[in-house]
Amino acid sequence: MTRQSLIIIILLTVIGCKKENETPLPEITSIVGKWRATEYRQTIGDSTTIQPLSRVNSWTYEFRSDGIILNKNGKIPCCLPLEYFLNGKQFWPKPVIPAELDPVCAYSLCAACPEMQITQTSSDSLRIETCKGSFTSFVREAVAQ
């Protein structure tokens, strides 16, 4: 009887552990993974301000295989639009598992830009423009083996 109970518990545990679909949506395959901010640029009129970001002062975003963008806490970052343009094509994330808005957003006063442009400049770098004239450059984070 004890052996049967143990088998049933193991089966229920395995069945209850549902993993996120690891197959990325075709439109975003190239950007799935973690990205670290390296530089912030802002253009006002004819003047461009470039602010390099040290590792201590930078942040990471993770693009899940369903298109959801998460911060280092595994939450949806504050002030980002729910849809974005990737290399000029509009994309709507299709959540496979729920994601929560970061609780710190309750204390943020921000006017989100109506659209976000993501341009992949190479296989390991991309640029995110959230408002006209300002963007952040990112590099792909190495996957720990």
Buried (B, 14 or more C-beta within 10 A) or exposed (E): EEEEEEEEEEEEEEEEEEEEEEEBBEBBEBBBBBBBBBBBBBEEEEEEEEEEBEEEEBEEBBBBBBBBBBBEEEBBBBEBEEEBBBBEEEBEBEEBEEBEEBEEBEEEEEEBBEBBBBBBEEEEBBBBBBBEEBBBBBBBBEEEE
